[in-house]
């Protein structure tokens, strides 16, 4: 963990990160678009739970290291998922999940398509980037908790808007979730690492790997940097 005093989370950057998640993985589950004849709707997310927002923000703060305890198993799982990835996918190759554009998800389906059938090269290059990313120490618990608090404020103020639709989690639900995170910290001395919710998995079929931008820029996959969104 970075021992230096962390800078506080920027509300605009945090809003952008969450809005991007809703634009990519939530908006398509609401079939009625906002038009000139209709006012913006206030809606509870259907494809995200708070655990999914938490996971995105956790990845953006702490990167990939927590998910690679066994490099060989990680590599085998990457091969398995990449070979099953459907190349026709609406998600971008690279998806920014950090407030400072240093951590991102590489979505396996569009990534695989870039290699035109050379799955061995696709796996080897991405595995190296992920392992190098895992060696980069990063993250501040203090800043992460401040980010969660700022998310609560944005949600309460109805500031998480995408294409005219305002996404809002019930405040009582947010407070209960944050209370459970606090209880976990008191018991274990660190923040929890969460998986995607069942509803997110069912509706979005996530298949990606998390990478650090420095590791990407120092690899043959550096050309992906221009794809970050």
N, C-alpha and C positions, 0 to 999 in steps of 0.2 A: 504494500500500500504506500502511496505517496505520503511522506511525512511532512511535506511543506503545507502551509496553510492553503486550503483549496479555495478557489474563487467561487462565489455563489452562483447558482444556476441562473441563466438568463431566461426570462419569461418568454420572450419572443422566440428564441431558439427551441425552447421546450415545446411551445405551441406548435412550431413547425414540425418537430419530430412526431408528435402525436397526431397532428392533422394528416401527415403523410401516411401514417399507419391506417387511419380511417379511410383516406382516399384510396389506398391500394387494397385494403382487406375488409372494409366495412361497407362502403358506399354502394357497392353492387348488390348488397343484400336488401336494399331499400328500393323497390322497383319504380316508385313514383318520384320523378325528379322535380326539383323546384323550378317553376316557370314564372313568367311575368304575372300570371293570373293567380299564383299561389304564394302565400307568405312562407317564410322559412319555418320548417318543422323543428320542434324539440323532440328528440328521440333518444331512448336508451339504446346503446349499442347492442346489436343482435349477435355479432360474430366475435366480439371481444368480451371477456370478463376483465375484472381488475387485475387478475393474475397475468393476463396477456400484456396489458399496459406495463405492469411491473416488470415483466420479463424483458420487454423492449428496453426500458430505462436501465435495468440492471446490466444488460449486455452493453449498452452505450457507455456506462460508467466503468464497468470492470472488464469488459472485453471477453475473450474466449477462454482464458486460462482455467476457469473452474470446471470446464466441460471435457478437459483432456487429462484424465488420470492415467489412462493406459493408451499410449500412442498406437500400439499395434491394433487394439480393438477399435480405436477411433478410425484408423485407416481402413480396416475391414468394413466398418459400418458405412464409411464414405463410399467405398466401391459399391456396396449393396444398394445404397440409396441412389447413387448416380445412375446406375444401370436401370433402375426402375423409374427414373424421372421422365415424365412425358415432355418431349421437346416443345410441343405447342403449349405455351403458358402465357397468361396475360401479365405476369409479374415481371419487373425489370431484372436484369442480371444482378445489379448491385443496388442495395437499398440502405441508405444512411439511417442509423439508429442512435447516433450520438449527438450531443449538443455542440460539439466542436469539430464535427466531420472527421473523426479519427477512427471510428469503429463502424462496421457495416456488415450486413448480411449478404452473402453471395447465394442467390437462389439457384438451385442445382439444375432445374429444367432448362431455363434459358442459357445458363452457363454451358451445359452439355452441348447445346445446339451450336455454340461457337466453334466446336472442335470437329464438326463434320464427321462423326463416327470414330474419331481417335480417342476412345474413352480412357485408354491407358495414360495418355499424356494429360488429359483433363484431370484425372485422379491424382497423378503424381505431382503436378504443379500446384493444385489446390491444397493437397495434403501438406506440402512443404510450407506454403504460406500460413496455414493454420497452426502448424507446429511452431513456426517462428513467432507467430502472433502470441501463442501461449507463453512464450518465454519473456514477453514484455510485461514488466510489472506496471500495473496501472490501477487507478481507482481509489476513491476516498469514501469511506462510510459516511462521514459527516456531510460531504457534498451530496451523496446519494439520498440521504434522509431529507436534506433541504430540497432536493429535486422532487421527492414524493410530496412534501408539504406544498411546494409551488404547484404541482399538478392538482392537488386538492383545491387550491385557490382558483386556478383556471377553470376547473370543472364547476365549482360553485358559482363562478361569475358567468357561466355559459359562454366561455370564450373559445371552446373547441368546435369550430365551425368549418365545414367542408362543403363547398358548392351550395351554400345557402342552408344546409341542414346542420342544426346544432345538436351535437352529441353530448349527452349528460348522463353520468351515473348518479343514482340517488345518493344524496350526501350521507345518509345513515349507513349505506353500504360502504362508502369510501372510508368513513370513520371507523367502522368495524374492521375493515381490512387493515387499515393502518395500525389499529390497536393490536391486531394479531401479529403484525410485523414487529411491533414494539415488544410484545410478550416473548416472541421468539428470540429477540436480541437479548432480553434480560436473562433468558435461560441458557443461551449458547454463545453469547458474546460476539455475534456477527449477524449479518442480514441473511435471510433465507434465499436459497436458489430455487426458483419455481419452474415448473413445466408449463407448456401451453395447455389451456383448458380443453376439455373434450369438445365443446362447441366450436372453438377456434379450429381444432384439428378437423372436425367434420366439414366445416364450411370453407376452410381455406387450404387444407391439405399442405401445411408448411413443410418444406424440404429445403434446407439451406445450411450454410456454415458461416460462422462469425469470424471476421478477420480484422486485423489492425492495418491501418493505411501505410505505415512505414514498412511493414513486412510485404505488403503488396507492391509498393513502389520499388522495393529492392529485389523484385522477382520478375520472371518473364511475363507475369500477368499484370505488369504495370499499366498496360494499355486499358485495363478496366477502370482506372481512376476516372477517366472522362465519362464513364457510365454512371457514376454515383448520383443517386437521387433519393 
